[in-house]
Amino acid sequence: MTKRPIFASLLLLSTALVAPSAFAQDAASEPATDEPTADQATDDAAAQDEDFDVSIPGGANSEIVVTGRYTPNVVRATPEVVSVLSSADIARTGEGDISGSLQRVTGLSVVGGGFVYVRGLGDRYSLALLNGSPLPSPEPLKRVVPLDIFPSNVIDSTLVQKSYSANFPGEFGGGVINLTTKATPREPFLTFSGGIGWDSETTNQLGYTYYGSDTDWTGFDDGTRDIPPLLKAALNSGKPILEGADFTQDDLEAIQMELVNAETSLLQQNNHIPVNWSAGVTGGTTVTLPNGELGIIATAGISNKWRTRDTLQQTSLNQDLSGDPQTSYNRVITDNRIVVNGLLGFGLELGDHKFRWTNLYIRDTLKQARLGLGTDRNQSERDILKQDTAWFERQLINTQIVTELEFDRLQVDLRGAYANSQREAPYERGFTYVRTNLPTDQDPTGDKFVNDLGGNRGDATIAFSDLNEDLWSGGVDLSYELAPRITATVGYAYTDTHRVSVRRAFQFRGSNLPISVTQLRPDYLLSDATIQLYDIALQETSAQDGTAAFDAKLTTHAGYAQLQAEIVPGVNVNAGVRYEEGKQTVVPIDLFNTGGSAIVETDLNNDYWLPALTVTWEIAPDMQIRVNGSKTIARPQFRELIAQIYQDTDSNRLFRGNPSLTDSELWNAELRYEWYFGRDQRLTAAGFYKSIENPIETYTSVSDSAVNSSFANAPKATLYGAELEVQKYFPLDTMSDAPFWQSRRLVLIGNYTYTQSEIKVGANDTTVINGVVQDAANFFFDGSPMTGQSDHLVNFQFGLEDQDRLSQQTLLLTYASPRVTSRGPSGQPDIREKPGISLDFVARQGINLLKKEIELKFEARNLTGRTYKEVQEAGDNRIFLNRYKLGRTFSLSASLKF
């Protein structure tokens, strides 16, 4: 009689690599503990892998012998290369969102608004899953969800897999990140938390804001920014909003007067920007049933943070960047970011069968105010004042059901999910004033900022944007144990993504305005009286060539087969192949019923066979070598396929898509050495190589003093590198007999990643830009690195922690070397970001007060006071696309558990 090893639960992560939903369910069902226990820290023979036999009496003359292997390092037991961030790991870093914790993982860096780069490959080459199901993105420029919208209080653990296996989607590239939400608790609990924070460049310092609505502090507008009735009817008319046959001047004036004015256009100086704060509540319970148990968990939280950046933003038209910049602005940008989240989960266990229903809601709102002063050589080097106000709402709703059914040797995993993401940006307002520098009869001083609404001296604009994306997904995995340590799996996965995006932009136009009117502040300049008295017109500037709106779809069907087996003692093989077909379309929406569009729709219909093989050889009881080879793909993102202009609020650059982009194909190889010398202690070293056909790269151009970025397929690229990771604990009980040291240990966790990449451009290589075949050398330099790739990534954690109770003090150091963010325009040097060194300190202390558990946490971030730089350099010539100081931040928080 043969039974499964009684320690099979330790192979949880191996199961996850056969069926993604299995890890999502089982890992989260473990109790979430932030503190390591004493026995977990023990570093002796018992912490090493060991074989065991268990004899169970089976009758008068017989017994059943169950043989298994005890593996305390569960990462080692997986058939693939993975890193796991447990709730304890996440808590140790003290990060408020999951992207901050992920940047501590070997080979990972976080860029911009929470986009994870794996081994120097951009976010397009990484895949994000939630409990094994794909996620939609609320970002117009991305199909990958930004991970900074996931607060750490809703995530229980995170798995990062860098070597491809056939059970995962083909858009794997650099790796997959599987977020596991919190699940059912083993005992009832209720926890309240709250915190405040201080930013040295923001809090109690000068910044700018605007009123908006009464409820802005919650992240929800009270209706002030709703599109007014007359404008809504005009938008739905199918006609461009211009003066002419369809709209009279009286119509346009009526529309303008319905627009909310002062509340959305009047920039206000605030000399004392408020402190950051957060609050949350989490609770859970378990209900015992006749044949199992039902677990319920719920969490809700809100954070309100401010950030002011005093930026220098420049451009140059000269190839060697010589001379004065074409444009140069000092711009103060104040962001008020409010994140609201909620999770409701149910977990049902009936014998060996498990069912899980998870519902997640995240709303991430950015209220932004910008004021800039600078020069533009196209404007005779006159001083130019620019002010902008904006409100960006990002929202994600996700509901999913995961089922794991156990039938002796057969395991059936089912998963289904629906997710909706939205992004709304109402009332994006911009005003430009120009200093006259010329005396007139009406203005003898000749030193005033004026705005003549679309003439040669200033303008005023407003825009409304809306994005909606629905994602349906499902899958089934059947795993059968053919023999001890031999499991075969087949599976099917389906996704259907549908995105609609619309952006309507307008300009206010004046004619022969008196100088006294042009000097008015924005809310007076566009007041009802001014609009009527001077016949100010509203003119739509949305492109009428089909780029103002688009409809995008991606449907994938995939089937795979995989075999996981120990072919000889100590040698394990995980081999599989995936067949995946995907149809991707991006169709311009003819908003104005013109009967055609100058923009050709994109229709990509491709299928691939994607093999994967990983061999793990145990060369010693505590050492093993892994070899992996695979093929994966990367598809263009929706926004990259439509020639609609969009402004990125973080980089202050304009982006435009390229409908001619095609899929990228990657061949991957890795050799890895792993030494597990104690429980949760290890030394790993790896070398990796990737060959990429048609990689998608960002390039930049300058037109009319504006920096524009777009996308193109480079002919080929290669990427290779090496990783080194060490995690070691040092007990401190030998230092002294004092009770303080008896349960404490020193924690050293460090990793280093070296990466090199090269774009290959031959003499006859071409690329296609908006349907036109062009010489690839006009856009890419042979031998230049890929965008997003840093040569060096360093992470180091040095900490002291108590093994018997919560007491942790940790220093965290992160370094990323310069990386290219975009190809330089017109033969100029590439635009490079210089992330630099960041040093953080996190202290967590648990105390008992009145029989209640209280956790206190202190965080000090960016102690080095680094400056963010995005720069072009040619010899001694330097142009800063973005430069600003990153403030030192300090926060104190507490949680009370009942």
C-alpha positions, 0 to 999 in steps of 0.5 A: 500500500502506497500513500503520499508522504505525510510531509507533502505540505512542504512541497506546497510551492512545487504544487504552485508551479504545476497549478498557479492557483494551488499556491494562491490558495494553500500559501494564503491559508497558512497563518500569517505571522510576522515574527519568527519563532525560536524553533524556526531559527534553530541552525543545527542538523535538524534544520537540514534536509533528511530522509525519514521512515515512519512505520505504522502497524498494519495488522498482526504480521504487517506494517506500512512504511511511509518514506518522505523527505523533510525539507525546511527550505521550501524554496529549495523543494520547488522545481523552478527558480523562485523567490518567496516574500512571506508576510514576515519578509514584507513586514520586515521591510516596512513598505506600505505597498507591495512594490516597495518590498519586491525591490528587495528581491534579487534581480528586481527593481521598481521603476516609476509608479510601481512597475517591476523590472526583472533582471533589467527587462522592462515591465512589459516582460514581467507578468503579474497575477493575483491568486493565480489569475491575471490582472487588468491595468488602470494605466493608459500606457501599460497593460501591466498593473502597477504594483504600488496600488496594492497596499501590503495589508491586503497581501499575505505573500508573494512568489516571484518565479524567474524560470519559465514553466509551461503552466504560466502564460507565455507573456513571461519574459523576465518572470512572473509575480504572483500576489497572494491575498490574505486568507482565512485565519485559524482564530478570530482576530480584529486589528486596528492600525494608524500612522502619520508621516513626515517628508523633509521636502514636503511636510510643512513646506511650500507646495501648491494645491487647488480646492477641487471638492469637499471630499477630495481628501477621501479620494472620491470627488463629490460630483464637482468634476462630473461632466456638465449636461451641456458638454455631455450632450455635445460629446455624445453628438458625434460632432467635434465641438467647434464653432460652425454649422453644429455649434454656435458661439452661444452654444459654446459659451453656454457649455463653458459657463457650465464648466466648474471654474475656480474650484478646478483652475485656481492654484493656491500656494500652501506654505504648510503642506499637511502630514501624511497619514493612514488608517486601517482595520482587519478582522477575521474569524473561522466557523466550524462546520460538520465536515470542515470549516469556513473562514472569513477575512475582511480588511479596509484601509486608507492612506493620504500622502503628499509629495512636493517635487521642485524639478528642473526640466530641460530639452535640447535640439542640438545633437551634442547638447551644446549651448543653452537648452531649447526649453528650461523650466523650474517646476514645483509639483505637489501630489496628494495621493489617496489610496482606499482599499478593501478585501473580503475573502471566504475560504471553505475547507471540506475534507481534502477539498478547498474553495476560496472566494476573494473580492478586492477593491482598490482606488488610487487617486492622485490630485496634482498641482503644478506651477512652472517658470522657464524659457522657450527659445521658440518664444524669444526666450521670454519668461513663461509661466505654466500652471496645471491642475489635474485629478486622476482616479485609478480603480481596480475591482477583482473577484475570483473563485479558486477551487482545489479538489483532491481525489487520492492521486488526482488533483483538480484545480479550477479558477475563474475571475473577473476584474475591472479597472478604470481610470478617469481624469476629468478637468485636466486644466492647463494655463500658459502665461508669457511675460510681455517685456514690452511697455504699452499705453495700457501697461507702461511697466511692460513687465506683466504675465499675460495670457491672450488665450491662443494667440502668441502669448499664452493659452488655456486648455481642458481635457477629459479622459476615461478608460475602462477595461474588463478582464475575464479569465479562467482555467483548469489544471489536472494533476495525476501522480503516476508514481511516487515523485512523478506527476503529470499535469495538463491544463487549459487557460483562457483570458478575454481583455477588453479596453475602451479609452477616450480622451477629449481635449479642448482649447479656450480661444480669445480674440483681441483681448484687452491687456487688462483681461489677459493679465487676469488670473485663471478663474477670472480669465474664464469667468462667466462675465469674461466669456460672454463679454469677449466671446471666448470660444471653446474649440475641440483639439481632439484629433479627428483622425481616429486617435482620440479614442480606441477599442482594444481587445486581447483574447488568449487560449492556451493548453499545456502539458507538464511532467514533474519527475525524479528520474534518478535519485537526486535528479528532478526534471520539470518539462513541459510545453505550452501552446498559446494563441492570442488575438490582439486588436486595437481599433480607432473609434470614429467619434466624429462619424467621418466615415474613415480614419487615417489611423490603421487598426492593429490586428495581431493574430499569432500562435506559439509553441513554448517549451520549458525544461528545468533540471535540478541535480542534488549534488550534496545533501544541502546543495543543488544545481539547476539548469533551465531553458525555455521560450517565451513571448512579449506582446505590445501593450494596448496603449503602444499600438494607438497613435493617441497622445498621452501625457505621463504625469510622472515624467511630464513627457508626451507619449504616442503609440505605433500601430505597427508594433509586433510581438517579441520572442525570447529564448531563455537559459539559466544555470544556478547553484544553490547551497542551503546551509540552514533553515531559511539560510542560503547562498545562491549564484546564477548566470542567465542569458536571453536572446530577444527577437523584435524587442520593443524599445522606447525612443524620443523626439523633440517637436515644437519644443515638446519632448515626445516618446514613442515605441518601435521594434528593434531588430534584435537584442541580447541580455546576460548577467549573473546573480548572487544572493546570501541570507544568514542568521547569527545567534547572539546568545554567546555574546553575553549571559544577559537575558536581552541577548539570549533570544536575539539574532543578527540578520544579514540578507544581501543580493547583487545582480550584474546585467548587460544588454545589447541592441543589435542593428545591422546594415540592412535592418529595418523597423516599421513606424506607423506603417512606414518601413524605415532604417532601424539605425535611425532609431537605435544604436548598435550595441546600446543597452535596452531601456530599463536595464541597470548594470548593477543592482544591490540590496542589503539588509542588516538587522537585529531581531528577537526570535521569541517576540516581535522586536526588529531593527533593520537597515535596508540599502538599495542601489541601482546603477544608471539605466536608459529610459528612452533612446535619444532624439535625432542622434542625441545621447540616450536619456538615462535615469540615475536612481542612486543609493537609498538607505532606509531604517525600519524598527518594529516593536511588539508590546502587551498593554492591558492584555492587548497586542500592540505593534509599534513601527518607525520608518526612516526612508531615503536617509542619504537624501538622494536626488532623482536625475533623468539626464542626457550627457555628451562630454561636459554638456548635460541636459536634465529631463527631470531633476529633483530632490527626494525627501527624507521621510519619517513615519510612526504607526501602531496597530492594536490587535484584539 
